[in-house]
Amino acid sequence: MSKTNISYLFLVIFTCLVASCKPEVKEKKVPKYWEHPAELDFDAIKKRGFIRAIVDNSSTSYYIYRGRTMGYEFELLRNLANQLGVNLRLIVRHDLEDAFRLLNKGKADIVAINFEVNEERKKYASFTAPVNTMETVVVQRKDHTHVDSLIQLSNKKVFIKKGTIYKERLMSLSDSLSLSLTIEEKNTSLEELINQVIQEEIDYTVVDNDIALVNATYNDLLDVNLMVSQPNPVSWAIRKNAPLLESKINEWIERIDRTGYKSILYHKYFLNKKNSYHRSSSAFSSVSGGRISAYDDIIKEGADKLGWDWRLLAALVYKESRFNHSAVSYAGAVGLLQLMPVTLQRFGVNDPNNPNESLRGGVNYLKYLDGFWLDRVPDNNERIKFILASYNVGHGHVQDAWRLAYKYGKDNKRWENVAYYLERKSKPEVYRDPWVKSGYAKGHVTVRYVREVYGLYESYKVLVDS
């Protein structure tokens, strides 16, 4: 063997020995998102002042109808929040994995979706006491694709929402009945799958019977009578390390069962077919027509003049008149934006019952208030709250609270500081203060007014396209 070959062989052996002596590098294990949930129990939620819940935008859970926020889960959650003494903030999600991720990261506190509890799901969360019982049904059309029994689903394709228990249930059925069944998961809402059946994009889907019944009420084409499972208890999800919150929610569930509140709501949303039809099929429903009111177009024009999101102006109109252009208040305010006679005259409204004139006058008044507060509160988002409060109670009273905030060393460009003093303007020691020029006011009513308009606006932002 030549010296060159010997040298090469030695180099190869040396390289292998060096490589074998290197310590083995272990890959760092990344914890799963559910393994270390955020430390956030009821006390922290109470201190924060609001609870966040994930819901679905559907004709049963959470939607807008004629400007009003509605839904079975929404009303349950609103009652729960009142019981807990906190405000309610809702998050709409279709993706169940995303919902569990937000829950465990502390971005949400409840997933108010009907879960059948199984060992797989217990990895991701804890679950409340049952909030209801639910059976599963096949949604199909009454046409040539219709099947009368589960056996007839053999060699068919059934579409289901991704992450639901329906897959497990259908697979079990397929095995027990020896079906050659194709199951395809889609990352979309139950309502959208039902719509795809209606549009003949798919032939079969499986959903809970409550949402199936509501949709069948306003669409005669649908058949929802083929049952996949008997009624089973369903619960809401919470973080595994929030035992106090779980206890509080379970106490509330026992209470609404005992008082009959849940039964009343269930009748309202699922058994009253006439109301279900109107809410779900209306052009002014976020689950069908996508409009808030008959006045959306002129509200959008007015919002453009103000530089506002049109859904904020729509929330104000709903709060003032419920979109009733001929509404008259006990104090004599009239029209869509409930202007008083002196304001009507000042801002050029001749016919307050004419929605175009009424809205134009209200927008002009809002522009005037914007100009009043522009230099005092430069930040646009903060200034809007001052404008809304002034619209409700008059800018003189709001300016009094603004002065008091300055007097006591608070940042009077921030609404929360000014709201503190406005809420106290019904107290003699406050409205008799020399810095107060406009006297007594029920300021707590105005602070609640601003909060409610903004709360409705947040719902509109989630449920109605910009």
Phi, psi and omega per residue, in radians:
M1 nan 2.383 -3.114
S2 -1.274 2.810 3.109
K3 -1.073 -0.594 -3.133
T4 -1.116 -0.781 -3.139
N5 -1.159 -0.676 3.121
I6 -1.105 -0.740 3.134
S7 -1.107 -0.719 -3.137
Y8 -1.131 -0.751 3.140
L9 -1.094 -0.728 3.124
F10 -1.093 -0.716 -3.134
L11 -1.103 -0.720 3.128
V12 -1.102 -0.801 -3.132
I13 -1.106 -0.737 3.141
F14 -1.098 -0.739 3.136
T15 -1.086 -0.747 -3.139
C16 -1.133 -0.693 3.133
L17 -1.129 -0.752 3.121
V18 -1.084 -0.763 -3.128
A19 -1.096 -0.684 -3.110
S20 -1.233 -0.372 -3.127
C21 -1.495 -0.209 3.129
K22 -1.141 2.369 3.116
P23 -1.132 2.500 3.141
E24 -1.229 2.208 3.138
V25 -1.582 2.041 -3.140
K26 -1.549 2.381 3.094
E27 -1.222 2.345 3.134
K28 -1.258 2.213 -3.109
K29 -1.339 2.155 3.094
V30 -1.545 2.119 -3.113
P31 -1.128 2.563 3.071
K32 -1.206 2.661 -3.048
Y33 -1.084 -0.382 -3.104
W34 -1.627 -0.082 -3.043
E35 -1.358 -0.498 3.140
H36 -2.293 1.292 -3.098
P37 -1.128 2.688 3.133
A38 -1.021 2.474 3.111
E39 -1.417 1.689 -3.053
L40 -2.707 1.642 3.139
D41 -1.831 -2.966 -2.977
F42 -1.044 -0.699 -3.097
D43 -1.024 -0.729 3.129
A44 -1.194 -0.649 3.108
I45 -1.144 -0.748 3.130
K46 -1.091 -0.755 3.133
K47 -1.135 -0.659 3.128
R48 -1.171 -0.586 3.052
G49 1.720 -0.031 3.116
F50 -2.663 2.704 3.086
I51 -2.061 2.423 -3.096
R52 -1.872 2.256 -3.116
A53 -2.225 2.446 3.077
I54 -1.651 2.276 3.117
V55 -2.337 3.043 3.077
D56 -1.867 2.535 3.054
N57 -1.512 1.688 -3.117
S58 -2.532 3.039 -3.112
S59 -1.290 0.029 3.072
T60 -2.118 -0.448 -2.980
S61 -1.664 -1.034 -3.001
Y62 -2.799 2.106 -3.117
Y63 -2.835 3.027 3.093
I64 -1.878 2.291 3.040
Y65 -2.303 2.044 -3.093
R66 0.858 0.783 3.063
G67 1.491 -0.202 -3.050
R68 -1.735 2.381 3.079
T69 -1.322 2.228 -3.058
M70 -2.430 3.080 3.060
G71 2.319 2.542 -3.109
Y72 -1.077 -0.934 3.123
E73 -1.126 -0.655 3.126
F74 -1.029 -0.822 -3.107
E75 -1.201 -0.635 3.052
L76 -1.080 -0.813 -3.103
L77 -1.160 -0.636 3.098
R78 -1.119 -0.702 3.084
N79 -1.136 -0.723 3.107
L80 -1.079 -0.805 -3.130
A81 -1.055 -0.733 3.088
N82 -1.067 -0.730 3.136
Q83 -1.118 -0.638 -3.133
L84 -1.452 -0.206 3.135
G85 1.328 0.594 3.125
V86 -2.337 2.893 3.040
N87 -1.440 2.877 -3.096
L88 -2.010 2.294 3.018
R89 -2.192 2.285 -3.051
L90 -1.931 2.520 3.100
I91 -2.166 2.235 3.129
V92 -1.683 2.192 3.085
R93 -2.482 2.441 3.007
H94 -1.719 -0.554 -3.065
D95 -1.375 2.013 -3.075
L96 -1.207 -0.629 3.100
E97 -1.107 -0.719 3.083
D98 -1.093 -0.669 3.122
A99 -1.095 -0.805 3.121
F100 -1.138 -0.619 3.123
R101 -1.140 -0.814 3.116
L102 -1.065 -0.688 3.124
L103 -1.050 -0.877 -3.058
N104 -1.277 -0.415 3.083
K105 -1.488 -0.005 3.110
G106 1.438 0.191 3.108
K107 -1.468 -0.214 3.066
A108 -2.534 2.783 -3.095
D109 -2.009 -0.429 3.125
I110 -2.434 2.472 2.905
V111 -1.873 1.742 -3.033
A112 -1.533 1.049 3.079
I113 -2.122 2.513 -3.055
N114 -1.284 1.844 -3.138
F115 -1.855 2.266 2.853
E116 -1.433 2.235 -3.007
V117 -1.438 2.249 3.028
N118 -2.430 3.029 -3.057
E119 -1.099 -0.634 3.122
E120 -1.063 -0.808 -3.099
R121 -1.235 -0.451 3.122
K122 -1.159 -0.257 3.040
K123 -1.175 -0.619 -2.981
Y124 -1.578 -0.437 -2.996
A125 -2.894 2.956 2.885
S126 -1.669 2.933 -3.082
F127 -2.331 2.531 -3.124
T128 -1.258 3.073 2.924
A129 -1.055 2.739 -3.122
P130 -0.998 2.320 3.074
V131 -1.664 -0.228 -3.118
N132 -3.009 3.106 2.921
T133 -2.102 2.556 -3.043
M134 -2.466 2.383 2.999
E135 -1.882 2.780 -3.082
T136 -1.909 2.393 -3.097
V137 -2.330 2.781 3.016
V138 -1.512 2.301 3.029
V139 -1.813 2.175 -3.098
Q140 -2.591 2.995 3.123
R141 -1.651 2.727 3.058
K142 -1.564 1.156 3.121
D143 -2.425 -2.748 -3.068
H144 -1.149 -0.262 3.141
T145 -1.524 -0.081 -3.025
H146 -1.114 2.421 3.047
V147 -2.095 2.586 -3.101
D148 -1.762 -0.221 -3.108
S149 -2.552 2.819 3.129
L150 -1.121 -0.564 3.134
I151 -1.052 -0.579 -3.122
Q152 -1.257 -0.112 3.050
L153 -1.362 -0.109 3.112
S154 -1.001 2.364 -3.107
N155 1.199 0.265 3.073
K156 -1.828 2.885 3.059
K157 -1.943 2.222 3.129
V158 -1.994 2.239 3.140
F159 -1.719 2.365 -3.136
I160 -2.359 2.821 3.085
K161 -1.261 2.360 -3.123
K162 -1.119 2.413 3.057
G163 1.533 -0.018 -3.121
T164 -1.560 2.932 3.138
I165 -1.350 -0.112 -3.095
Y166 -1.057 -0.611 -3.123
K167 -1.080 -0.852 3.127
E168 -1.029 -0.720 -3.104
R169 -1.181 -0.754 3.141
L170 -1.186 -0.650 3.103
M171 -1.129 -0.669 3.096
S172 -1.123 -0.740 3.097
L173 -1.112 -0.737 -3.126
S174 -1.042 -0.704 3.130
D175 -1.222 -0.811 -3.048
S176 -1.218 -0.548 -3.115
L177 -1.770 0.076 -3.120
S178 0.943 0.849 3.130
L179 -1.587 2.544 2.974
S180 -1.704 1.416 -2.961
L181 -1.907 2.319 3.069
T182 -1.745 2.222 -3.132
I183 -2.017 2.180 3.118
E184 -2.144 2.186 3.125
E185 -1.564 2.469 3.085
K186 -2.274 2.376 -3.113
N187 -1.498 1.291 -3.098
T188 -2.585 -3.128 -3.103
S189 -1.474 2.791 3.070
L190 -1.069 -0.704 -3.132
E191 -1.067 -0.701 3.139
E192 -1.162 -0.676 3.091
L193 -1.101 -0.707 3.097
I194 -1.107 -0.727 3.104
N195 -1.085 -0.613 3.114
Q196 -1.187 -0.562 3.022
V197 -1.142 -0.799 -3.134
I198 -1.053 -0.721 -3.108
Q199 -1.406 0.046 3.131
E200 1.121 0.443 3.047
E201 -1.402 -0.555 3.019
I202 -2.352 2.849 -3.105
D203 -1.768 -0.540 -3.051
Y204 -2.470 2.446 2.927
T205 -2.444 2.907 3.126
V206 -2.171 2.251 -3.128
V207 -2.491 3.032 3.024
D208 -1.235 2.611 -3.017
N209 -1.162 -0.452 -3.113
D210 -1.122 -0.881 -3.139
I211 -1.217 -0.519 3.087
A212 -1.140 -0.783 -3.110
L213 -1.122 -0.731 -3.138
V214 -1.086 -0.768 -3.133
N215 -1.203 -0.635 3.118
A216 -1.193 -0.432 3.140
T217 -1.076 -0.672 -3.088
Y218 -1.900 0.228 3.053
N219 -2.476 1.783 -3.080
D220 -1.155 -0.254 -3.131
L221 -1.214 -0.413 -3.006
L222 -1.509 2.505 2.970
D223 -2.082 2.239 -3.099
V224 -2.249 0.463 -3.022
N225 -1.580 -0.228 -3.087
L226 -1.468 1.944 -3.040
M227 -1.517 2.364 3.076
V228 -1.695 -0.606 3.132
S229 -2.536 2.721 3.035
Q230 -1.272 2.874 3.129
P231 -1.014 2.310 3.087
N232 -2.233 2.607 3.119
P233 -1.148 2.507 3.090
V234 -2.232 2.612 -3.056
S235 -2.363 2.989 3.020
W236 -1.751 2.729 -3.106
A237 -1.742 2.473 3.033
I238 -2.417 2.918 3.126
R239 -1.120 2.585 -3.093
K240 -1.211 -0.375 -3.113
N241 -1.849 0.582 3.104
A242 -2.191 1.103 -3.059
P243 -1.149 -0.567 -3.132
L244 -1.211 -0.714 3.079
L245 -1.095 -0.752 3.116
E246 -1.033 -0.753 3.134
S247 -1.104 -0.747 -3.138
K248 -1.109 -0.744 -3.138
I249 -1.167 -0.719 3.130
N250 -1.122 -0.633 3.054
E251 -1.093 -0.722 3.129
W252 -1.153 -0.719 3.115
I253 -1.058 -0.753 3.098
E254 -1.079 -0.650 -3.118
R255 -1.186 -0.810 -3.096
I256 -1.241 -0.437 3.012
D257 -1.217 -0.762 -3.076
R258 -1.200 -0.709 -3.071
T259 -1.427 -0.259 -3.122
G260 1.527 0.047 -3.118
Y261 -1.039 -0.746 -3.114
K262 -1.120 -0.681 3.132
S263 -1.117 -0.678 3.115
I264 -1.096 -0.794 3.129
L265 -1.120 -0.714 -3.124
Y266 -1.078 -0.720 3.104
H267 -1.109 -0.729 -3.118
K268 -1.053 -0.748 -3.014
Y269 -1.662 -0.458 -3.004
F270 -2.075 -0.451 -3.068
L271 -1.798 -0.385 3.097
N272 -1.512 1.564 -2.984
K273 -1.147 -0.613 -3.128
K274 -1.098 -0.848 3.136
N275 -1.143 -0.685 3.114
S276 -1.052 -0.720 3.141
Y277 -1.066 -0.877 -3.083
H278 -1.124 -0.734 -3.106
R279 -1.162 -0.646 -3.005
S280 -1.541 -0.402 -3.063
S281 -1.882 -0.075 -3.095
S282 -1.154 2.569 3.027
A283 -1.134 -0.351 -3.117
F284 -1.801 0.635 3.053
S285 -2.084 2.380 -3.105
S286 -1.209 -0.236 3.125
V287 -1.675 -0.044 3.131
S288 -2.356 -1.234 -3.040
G289 -1.401 -0.525 3.115
G290 1.396 0.075 3.091
R291 -1.765 2.700 3.091
I292 -1.593 -0.748 -3.063
S293 -2.657 3.073 3.068
A294 -1.280 -0.167 -3.044
Y295 -1.920 0.318 -3.096
D296 -0.957 -0.714 -3.052
D297 -1.134 -0.804 -3.122
I298 -1.310 -0.475 3.047
I299 -1.147 -0.706 3.113
K300 -1.108 -0.707 3.101
E301 -1.088 -0.772 3.125
G302 -1.119 -0.707 -3.141
A303 -1.122 -0.629 3.094
D304 -1.063 -0.695 3.126
K305 -1.155 -0.542 -3.135
L306 -1.518 -0.338 -3.010
G307 1.338 0.452 -3.129
W308 -1.778 2.783 2.864
D309 -1.161 2.252 -3.054
W310 -1.065 -0.456 -3.125
R311 -1.247 -0.443 3.042
L312 -1.222 -0.780 3.096
L313 -1.118 -0.668 3.099
A314 -1.079 -0.685 3.112
A315 -1.113 -0.673 3.107
L316 -1.166 -0.745 3.124
V317 -1.088 -0.758 3.116
Y318 -1.080 -0.760 -3.133
K319 -1.081 -0.645 -3.092
E320 -1.366 -0.788 -2.949
S321 -2.338 -0.017 -3.022
R322 0.977 0.550 -3.138
F323 1.113 0.444 3.071
N324 -1.711 1.860 -3.036
H325 -1.199 -0.270 3.134
S326 -1.881 0.270 -3.116
A327 -1.132 2.478 3.090
V328 -2.305 2.210 -3.125
S329 -1.486 2.955 3.124
Y330 -1.093 -0.422 -3.113
A331 -1.594 -0.046 3.102
G332 1.714 0.106 3.067
A333 -1.283 2.480 -3.018
V334 -2.337 2.819 2.999
G335 1.501 -3.118 -3.088
L336 -1.002 -0.686 -3.109
L337 -1.901 0.302 2.956
Q338 0.848 1.051 3.123
L339 -1.541 2.484 3.070
M340 -1.341 2.702 -3.081
P341 -0.887 -0.743 -3.121
V342 -1.146 -0.604 3.119
T343 -1.269 -0.671 3.085
L344 -0.985 -0.810 -3.105
Q345 -1.156 -0.747 -3.082
R346 -1.119 -0.626 -3.048
F347 -1.875 0.424 2.882
G348 1.315 0.565 3.118
V349 -1.747 1.997 3.128
N350 -1.589 -0.640 -3.138
D351 -2.131 1.657 -3.073
P352 -1.138 -0.309 3.116
N353 -1.496 -0.127 3.037
N354 -1.416 2.007 -3.038
P355 -1.037 -0.610 3.136
N356 -1.159 -0.791 3.128
E357 -1.163 -0.784 -3.113
S358 -1.039 -0.803 -3.124
L359 -1.179 -0.713 3.140
R360 -1.075 -0.748 3.105
G361 -1.090 -0.740 3.116
G362 -1.122 -0.700 3.117
V363 -1.134 -0.707 3.101
N364 -1.090 -0.668 3.099
Y365 -1.161 -0.729 3.111
L366 -1.107 -0.659 3.091
K367 -1.132 -0.684 3.082
Y368 -1.064 -0.788 3.123
L369 -1.123 -0.645 3.094
D370 -1.062 -0.766 3.103
G371 -1.107 -0.650 3.131
F372 -1.078 -0.726 -3.032
W373 -1.635 -0.113 -2.975
L374 -0.966 -0.884 -3.118
D375 -1.342 -0.528 -3.113
R376 -1.300 -0.604 -3.119
V377 -2.325 1.526 -3.033
P378 -1.152 -0.571 -3.099
D379 -1.205 2.183 -3.028
N380 -1.085 -0.787 -3.098
N381 -1.124 -0.688 3.085
E382 -1.213 -0.724 -3.061
R383 -1.092 -0.603 -3.139
I384 -1.028 -0.632 3.139
K385 -1.192 -0.642 3.063
F386 -1.138 -0.681 3.132
I387 -1.122 -0.812 -3.141
L388 -1.082 -0.745 3.119
A389 -1.106 -0.722 3.132
S390 -1.148 -0.645 3.108
Y391 -1.079 -0.609 -3.088
N392 -1.403 -0.784 -2.969
V393 -2.074 -0.156 -3.083
G394 1.763 2.416 -3.038
H395 -1.224 -0.320 3.103
G396 -1.107 -0.780 3.136
H397 -1.164 -0.687 3.129
V398 -1.186 -0.644 3.111
Q399 -1.148 -0.603 3.052
D400 -1.012 -0.833 -3.139
A401 -1.140 -0.610 3.083
W402 -1.090 -0.722 3.106
R403 -1.160 -0.740 -3.121
L404 -1.113 -0.692 3.093
A405 -1.042 -0.739 3.103
Y406 -1.124 -0.754 -3.124
K407 -0.993 -0.714 -3.064
Y408 -1.674 0.312 2.979
G409 1.345 0.356 3.119
K410 -1.663 2.750 3.082
D411 -1.295 1.796 -3.054
N412 -1.486 0.228 2.967
K413 -1.637 -0.064 3.124
R414 -1.862 2.238 -3.055
W415 -1.045 -0.701 -3.058
E416 -1.061 -0.589 3.128
N417 -1.272 -0.730 3.127
V418 -1.220 -0.674 3.120
A419 -1.039 -0.604 3.136
Y420 -1.000 -0.791 -3.123
Y421 -1.380 -0.562 3.096
L422 -1.106 -0.681 3.122
E423 -1.074 -0.417 -3.056
R424 -1.755 0.179 -3.089
K425 -1.318 -0.015 3.035
S426 -1.601 -0.051 3.141
K427 -1.602 2.313 -3.093
P428 -0.961 -0.705 -3.109
E429 -1.159 -0.282 3.107
V430 -1.677 -0.921 -3.052
Y431 -1.283 -0.181 3.043
R432 -1.685 0.029 3.092
D433 -1.063 2.409 -3.137
P434 -1.023 -0.398 3.135
W435 -1.375 -0.184 -3.111
V436 -1.642 2.183 -3.066
K437 -1.827 -0.423 -3.011
S438 -1.838 0.029 3.016
G439 1.330 -2.633 -3.021
Y440 -1.160 2.506 3.019
A441 -2.740 2.563 3.028
K442 -1.450 1.260 -3.016
G443 -1.142 -0.492 3.135
H444 -1.114 -0.538 3.091
V445 -1.152 -0.716 -3.132
T446 -1.193 -0.704 3.113
V447 -1.087 -0.716 3.087
R448 -1.153 -0.649 3.115
Y449 -1.019 -0.847 3.136
V450 -1.078 -0.757 -3.134
R451 -1.097 -0.700 -3.115
E452 -1.243 -0.683 3.085
V453 -1.089 -0.782 3.130
Y454 -1.173 -0.634 3.091
G455 -1.091 -0.741 3.102
L456 -1.167 -0.681 3.098
Y457 -1.051 -0.735 3.113
E458 -1.057 -0.691 3.092
S459 -1.128 -0.765 3.120
Y460 -1.067 -0.690 -3.133
K461 -1.095 -0.654 -3.112
V462 -1.280 -0.665 -2.912
L463 -1.843 -0.252 -3.060
V464 -2.206 2.275 -3.105
D465 -1.125 2.591 3.118
S466 -1.339 nan nan
